């Protein structure tokens, strides 16, 4: 049975960089997105789980708000060396 996690924005801002696309396998704490805030700070979006990106909702240059879903990740249920 698959478990899905949403990848959410941590703050309001502009999508500076998208590191993933649909079908990409990501590891725990791998950078997924960079968000540039109004004051110029760059926020790195990452997750504490591994899995496959099943949907990406944003593109570079797009405005996002706090808690907006940027992507959907299908969690890998197989244990790895970190578990």
C-alpha positions as CSV (number, residue, x, y, z in Angstrom):
1,X,0.0,0.0,0.0
2,X,1.4,3.4,-1.0
3,X,1.7,6.3,1.3
4,X,1.7,9.8,-0.2
5,X,3.2,13.0,1.3
6,X,2.6,16.5,0.2
7,X,5.7,18.7,-0.3
8,X,4.6,22.2,0.9
9,X,6.1,25.6,0.7
10,X,7.6,27.0,4.0
11,X,6.8,30.6,3.1
12,X,5.4,33.1,0.6
13,X,7.7,33.8,-2.3
14,X,8.8,33.0,-5.8
15,X,9.9,29.5,-7.0
16,X,13.6,30.1,-7.7
17,X,14.6,26.5,-8.7
18,X,12.8,23.1,-9.2
19,X,15.2,20.2,-8.8
20,X,12.6,17.4,-9.5
21,X,10.1,16.3,-12.1
22,X,7.4,13.6,-12.2
23,X,9.0,10.2,-11.8
24,X,12.2,11.5,-10.0
25,X,13.3,9.3,-7.1
26,X,14.4,11.5,-4.2
27,X,16.4,10.6,-1.0
28,X,15.8,11.9,2.5
29,X,16.7,15.6,2.9
30,X,17.6,16.0,-0.8
31,X,16.8,19.6,-2.0
32,X,13.5,19.6,-4.0
33,X,12.8,23.3,-4.5
34,X,14.3,26.7,-3.7
35,X,11.9,29.6,-2.7
36,X,13.0,33.2,-2.7
37,X,11.1,35.3,-0.1
38,X,10.2,38.9,-0.4
39,X,13.2,39.9,1.7
40,X,15.5,38.0,-0.6
41,X,16.2,35.0,1.6
42,X,16.3,31.6,-0.1
43,X,14.4,28.8,1.5
44,X,15.3,25.2,0.7
45,X,12.4,22.7,0.5
46,X,13.3,19.2,1.4
47,X,11.6,16.1,3.0
48,X,12.6,13.6,5.6
49,X,11.5,10.7,3.5
50,X,12.6,9.0,0.3
51,X,10.3,8.2,-2.6
52,X,9.1,9.0,-6.1
53,X,7.7,12.4,-7.1
54,X,4.3,11.6,-8.5
55,X,3.2,15.2,-9.3
56,X,4.9,18.7,-9.5
57,X,2.5,21.6,-9.2
58,X,4.8,24.6,-9.7
59,X,7.4,26.0,-12.1
60,X,10.3,28.4,-11.7
61,X,9.1,32.0,-11.5
62,X,5.7,31.0,-10.1
63,X,4.5,32.8,-6.9
64,X,3.7,30.5,-4.0
65,X,2.2,31.0,-0.5
66,X,3.0,29.4,2.8
67,X,1.7,25.8,3.1
68,X,0.9,25.6,-0.7
69,X,1.5,22.1,-2.1
70,X,4.4,22.2,-4.4
71,X,4.5,18.5,-5.2
72,X,3.2,15.0,-4.2
73,X,5.7,12.3,-3.2
74,X,4.9,8.6,-3.1
75,X,6.9,7.4,0.0
76,X,9.3,4.5,-0.4
77,X,8.2,1.8,2.1
78,X,11.4,-0.2,1.7
79,X,13.8,0.3,4.6
80,X,17.2,1.6,3.7
81,X,20.5,1.9,5.6
82,X,19.3,5.1,7.4
83,X,16.2,3.4,8.9
